[in-house]
Amino acid sequence: MKRPLMLAMLLPILSVPAQAADFSALVPQGWKLDYSAEGDLNGDGQADAVIVVRGQDPAKMVRNEGLGASELDTNPRQLLVFLRQGQGYQLAAANRDWLPPAGSTETPCLQDPLEEGGIGIKNGRLTVMLHYWLSCGSWGVQNNTYTFRLEGRRFRLIGLDQVSYMRNSGEKTMVSTNYLSGRQKTVTGANMFEDEPNRHRERWRNLANRTRWYLDGPLPNGDEQ
């Protein structure tokens, strides 16, 4: 898992003007910028950059005759993390197959899971929120928020917060996993339409699977035990 990152660290520093807020110079050829975020990820006081880019293959724009959007963009996405180095940026981490595409032929009613504001940097942490909801066929909604921090030269997953609820009944479940402590908290009995904390039921457990997850490798979906 370390080899791709080490190769990335050998890449030359990209000279990008500090005022280039669109980060267009960081976008690989043949891709387009979807989202970006700025913030200090390594504690040096400089604004680092995280970008999400999307492929532009016309063949992956699929026409949909059924429910859902009339056209589904199934182009892949990449998540790229750049650390500020002087007047330029250096690629520090990349995941090229984790983020879901904007459209899905298997679930055409699924809205784009990666919305504006889904990528963020705060207090040295990188967060990625994936928002799953369908415009038809299901009342269920799920938000998965992944939190990473830089450890050495890799971005380690330290937390996963999941909130699932039903849009019709308001029934809500919250699961918070701390991959540093190996503990997971589950809260049931909550409701989107009612504020009655006394009905909440909290349960803690220790994770049997203590795998260390990193941004540049496979990532959990929350079902791992």
N, C-alpha and C positions, 0 to 999 in steps of 0.2 A: 504493500500500500504506500510505502514511502517513496518509491522510485519515481512515480509521476510528479510528485511535488518537488523532489530534488531536481528533476530535469527542468521544471518550471522556474526554480530559483536561479538557474543558470542563464535564463533568458536576459537579454539586455534590458536596461531600464528604459521605459518609454518616456520620451520627453513630451509632456503635455502641459500647456500653460495652466497655471493655477485657476485662472478665470474660466477655463473651459468646462463649465458646469454640465454640459451635455455628454461629456466623456466620449465624444465621437471617435477620438483617436485610439481609444482602448477597444473599440468594437472590432472583432475579427472580420475579415473580408467575407462577404456573402451573408452576413448576419445583420440584424438591426437591433437597436437599443429598445428594450421594453421598459425597464425600471432601473433606478439608481439610488444610492444612498451614500452619504458622506459622514465621517466621524472617525475619531481616533480609536484604532483597534489594538495598537501595540504600546500605548503609553508614552509615545515620544512627543506628544503635543501637536502632531500634524494630522491633518484631515486625510484619512485613507478613503478608499472608494470600493464600493460593491456594485456590480452591475449585473443585470439579467439581460441576456441577448436571445433573440429568436431567429431561427432559420427563415429563409425566404424562398423556399422551393415551391413554385406554383403547383407542382404535382401533389403537394401535400395540402392544398386547399380543396377540401372534399365537399361536393354538393350534397345536401341533405334534403330528401323529399318528405321526410316524416316530421314528427314533433321536434321542437328545438330550433336552433338557428338554421337558416337556409344554407349557410356555408360554414364548414368546420375547419378551422386552422389547426392542423395536426403537426405543424412544424415543431421540431424539438427546441428546447431551451437549454442554455448554459448559465450557470452561476459562477461569476468570476470575482475574485477578491484581489485588490491591488493595495499594496502598502506604499505610502508616500516616501520617496527617496530623493531628497534634494528638490530639484525642479521637475522631477518626473515621477513615474509610478513603476513598481515592480510587481509582477504577478506572484501572489503568495499562495493561492489555493484556487482550485477549479473543480466543479462537479458538472459533468456534461450529460448526465442521464437521469438525474434525480427529479428535477422539477417537471411537473406535468405540462403538457402542451395546453394551449388556450381552448382547444376543442377536442372532443373524443367521439370517434365513430361508434365505439361500444356503448357509450352513454351520451347520446346527442343532447339530452336535456341538461347535462351538467354544465353549469356556468364556469367561466374561467376561474380556476382555483386561486390564481395569483392576482390579487387586485392591487390597485394603486395603494401604496403604503404598506404592502405586505413584506417589504424588505426594509429593515431599519438597523441603525447603530446607536446604542446608548450605553453610557458607562463602560465603554470598552467591550461591549457584547454585541454580537451580530444576531439579529432575530429574523426568522423567516416564518411568515404565517401563511398557511394554505387553508382556504375557505371553500368547503365543499357544500354546495346546495344545488338542487335540481329545480328547474322551472316547471317540470311535469313529472309525474310518476312517483313522487315521494315527498313527505312532509319533513323528512329528516335533514338536519344541518349539522355539520361538524367543522370546528376550527382547530387546526393543529399548529401550535406555535413552537418552533425549534429555536433553542438558544445555544450559541457557540461562543467560545472564548479561545484566544490564542494561547497555546501551550507549546513552548519551543518554537518549532516551525510549522506546526499544524493547528488547525482550528478544531478543537474538540467539542463534541456535543455534550453540554452539561445539563440541559433540561428540555423536557417536552411537556407542554401543557395542552390538554385536549378538553374542549367543551363541545358536547353534543346535546342537541335539543330537538323537540318536535314543534314545528310551527303551528300545528293545530291545537295540541293540548298544552304546550309550554313545558312539558316534562324535560328536565335538564340533568345531565350527569357531567361531573368535572373530574378529570384525572390529571394529576400533576406528578411527573416522574423526575426525580433528582438523580442523575447518573453519577454524580460525585459521591453522594452518600449511599447510593444503592437503595433508596427508599421511594415508595410510591404511595400517594394519597388519593383515595377515591371518595368523592362526595356525591351521594344520591339523595333523592327526595326534594331537590330544588325545583323551582318552576319559574319560567320566564315571566309569567303574568302575576305572580304572587311574591310578596316579600315576607316569608315566614321562616326565618332561620331555624326555629325550633323543630321544624320538620326535617332538617338536614341530617343525614346519617354519614358519619365520617369513618373511613376504614383505612388503616395503614398496613403495608406489607413490605417485606424485604424482597428485592429482586433476586431471583435465582440466577439469571443471566447477567453477569457483570462485564459484558463485552464493552470495550472502549470504542465509541463511534466517533468518526472524524468526517469533516465536511468533504474531503477529497476521496471518500470511499462510500460503501453502501451505508444507508441510514435506516433506522428502525421506523416502523409505522405505528408503534405503540402497543402491538399485540405480543411482543416478545416477553417471555416469562423469565 
